[in-house]
Amino acid sequence: MAIDYIHSDFEDAEPPSITSLKHTYPHQEFIDHGNVSNAVCDPRGFEFLVHDLAYQFLNHSSMSPNLLLNKVAREISYSKKGVTVMTEDGSIFQARYAIVSVSLGVLQSNLISFKPELPKWKRRAVNGFNMGNFTKIFLKFPTKFWPSNTAGSEFFLYAHENRGYYPTWQNLENVLPGSNILLVTVTGDESKRIDKLADETIREEAMVALRKMFGNGIPDPEQILVPRWLSNRLFRGSYSNWPVGYKQSNHKQLKDPVGPIFFTGEHTSTKYLGFADGAYCAGLCNFFFFFVSI
């Protein structure tokens, strides 16, 4: 089960019984860019990509009036005359058109209400797609007790009767020497379960698995970091996954505009679904479609 997991759930964030073989395999991302995953340890963080793109059109000599931070959209009203967006703090913005780039998970939640309600075909397309859950748990130890710096030792697997129970472990010594950090990944139902647990409970469960592999003499971790994308109302999950039975025509409707509202995001990308470059390419295509349409 652990071997099957790393070839399916570890990529798609959901088990193969849920994932569409027709629309997911082979991954176009791997075909175009190679089937090698490299850890990027840039101290600037992943957000640097966003900042670099923003520098292309924002005035950074002073705060650009085109960029408003800490504004959470809660209501989007639309008609033939245009769009009105109301934010959580009561601010109101009006425009002829709007581009909605929130995650699929947010679209499926009640964070943003549309007035009038989105048409049935759109709601069916949104709710029929899947938002996967992928949780990376980082554990920092006082000393290293696992094998590293040898060929094939970056990952080790833990087999458990429950699918996805702390299955995939990655030692970060090859990319962060001396860090003494292990990364364990959980997905699917286990990710949903763990998202609700306290850090201490997660630490205890993870250590039971580790001690079954390396013995009772290993030390406890000094620190633990558990990102909770599912419970974060601004994300509601990690990335989308194409489920069995979801048609190509449904996916087209997922990105089709509704009146003056256009939709984009990684979930609208057919080619690089679930990846950051999928979000980027979907944005470029959407902007082109947007300007052609208007």
N, C-alpha and C positions, 0 to 999 in steps of 0.2 A: 504494500500500500504506500509506503514512503517513496519508493521509486516512481510509482504512478503519480503521486502527488507532485513531485518536483517537475514533472514533465507537463502537468496540466494546471492544477490549482495554483501553483507557484507563479505561473505566467498570467492566468486569466482571473485569478482571485475567486474562482468558483470551480466546483468539481465538474468533470467531463459529462456527467449526467444532465447538467444544466447548459453547458456551453455548446453553441452551434458549431459543428465540425465544418459545415459547408461555408460559413461566413467568417470563420476564425483561422482555420489552418489551410495552408501554411501562413504564418504571420508575414504580412507584406513588409513589416519593419525589418525582419531578419533577412528577407530576400534582398532588400535594397541596401541594407547597411551591415549585414553580417550577423551571424548567430553567436556573437561574443558580447557578454555584458561586462562592462568595466566600471568599477567604483570611482566616482569623481569626488575628490576630497578638496575641493576649492574652498578656501576659508571665506570667500565672499558669499558662499551659499548659492542655492538654486535661484534665489530671487534676483541674482545679478542678470540673468537673461531678461527678466522683465524690465529692470532698470536700463539695460543696454538698448532695448527696443524703444523705451520711453524717450531716451535721449534723442531719438530721430525726429520727434515731432513736438516735444515739450520744451518750453523755455526754462532752462535751469538757472538762469542768472537770478531769478526770483520765483516764488511760487506761481506756477502757471494757473490762470483762471480756468483753464480747460480741465484741470484735475482737482477733484474733490475727494478727500479722504474721510474715512469713518462715516460714510453715508450708506445706510442699509435700506435698500429699496423694499417696500412692503406692499405697495399697491401700484399697478400699472393700468391706467384707463386709456382706451384707444377708440378711435372712430375714423371716419374718412378725413376729418379735419386735422388729425395728428395724434400725439401721445402725451399723456400727463403722468408723471412719475411722482409718487409721494414716498418720502423716506421716513424712517423711524422717528426722527427728531421733528417731524412735521414740515420739513422743507418740501417745496413743490417745484418741479421742473417740467417745462413744456417744450416740445419739439415736433417737427413734422414727422420724424421717424425715430425709431429706437432699435438698438442692437442689444439683445439679451444674451450674455455669455456665461451665465451662472452654470453650475454643474448640473448634471442630470438629476442627482440626488436632491438638489434644491428645487428643481422644477417639480419633482415628485412630492415634495413636502408642502406645507401650508405657509411657508415663509413669505412668498409673494402671491398676492391675489390679483387676478386679471379681471377687469371690468370692461366689457362683458366677459363672461367666462369663455376661455378658449374653446373653439369648436370641438365637437366630439372626435373628429378624425385626428386632431392634434393631441387631445388628451389621451386617446388610445395609443398613439405612437409613443408618447412620453412614458406612460405608465407600463407599456408592454416591454420596454427595454430594461436592462438590468444595470444597477449600480453595484459594482463589486466592492468588497471590503478587504483591505490589505493592511495588516498592522505589523510594523517593524518595532521590535522591542530591543532596546540597547541595554546591555549589562556591562558595567565597568568593574573589574576585579582588581584586588591589590597585587596579584601576581598572575602569571600565565601558567595554566596547568594542562592545556590542550596542545596537540601537535600542530606545528606551523612551520612556515618557511621551507616546506618541502613540496615537491610536485604533487598536485592532487589533494592537498590538505586544507584548502580554503573552506570547503563545506563539509559538514557531516550531518547525517540524518538520524532522527529518532523515530522509531516505529512504535506506534501505540494503537490500541484497539479502536480508539476514536479517531476518525480521519481528521487530519489537520491539527492534532494536539501537539503543539510545539515541535513540529516535524523538521524544519529546515534551519540549521545553525550555520552561521558564517563567522569565521574568525577574521578580524580586521587588521591583524598584524602585518599582512602583506602590503596594505595601503596606509596604515597608521602604525608604524613600528613603535613598540613600547607603550601603546595605549591600553593594552590588556582588556580590550572590548570584544564581547561576543554579541552578535546580532541574530536574534531568532525571529522568524517570520510566521505569522498565522494568518489565515484567510477564511473567507466564507462564514459559516455558522460559528466557528471558534473565534473568529475575529469579532463577531457581534457579541458573543458571550464575554470575551475579555474586555471589550470596550466599556462594559458596565462595572468591571471590578476595580477595586482599589489597587494602587501600585504594589502595596505590600503583599496582597494576595497573589498577584501575578508573579511577583518575585519568588514566593514560596512554591508555586506550582512549577515554575521554570527550574528551580533548584532541585526539585524532586527528579525531574527528567535528566538534568545534568549529572546528578549523583548516581543515577542508574547507569550512566555511561562511563563516568570517570571515578566513581567511588565516593564514599562518605567523607574522605579527608580533604576534599576541595574547599576553598574558602567561600564565604558569602560575598556577594557583590557589594561594592562601596556605593554605587549609584545605579539608578535605573531610570530610563526615559521611555515613556509609552505615548506616542502620538495617538490621539483619538479622533480620527477623521470622521467616523460615523456619527458621533454625538455632537460634533461641531456643526452648528446650524448653518454655517456658511459653506459647508461642503457636503455633509450627509453621505459620506462614502469616499472611496479612494479613486476609482476610475471605472468606466463603464465596461460592460461585457455583453456580447451578442448572444442572446438565449436561443435555445432550440425553438423553432416554429415562428421566429420573428422574420418577416419577409423583407426583401429589398425595397419593396414599395412602401412598407411601414417606415423604413429608415429614411427614405426620401422625404416622407411627411414629417419626420422628426426635425429636419432642418428647413423645411418649407416655411416661408413667412406667413404671418397672419395679419392681413391688412398692412399697417405701417410698422409692424414689429418683425424684426429679423432675428434669427436664432443661430448661434454658433457655439463651438466648444468641442473638446475631444470626442464627445459622444456623437457628434455629427460627421466625424471623419470616417469614411469607408476604408481608406487605405491604411491609416495609422491609428486605428481605434485604440484608445487607452493610453496613448503615449503623448508626451509633451509636444513633439513635432506634429502630431495629429491635431492638437489644439491650434498650433501655429498655422499649419496649412489650411485648416478649416476656416480660420479667421481671415486669411488672405482670400480664399475663394468666396467667403461670405461678403467681404467688403467689395469685391469685384461685382458680385451679383447685386449687391446693394446699390452701387453707383450706376450699373446698367439699368436697374429697375426704375430708379428715380430720374 
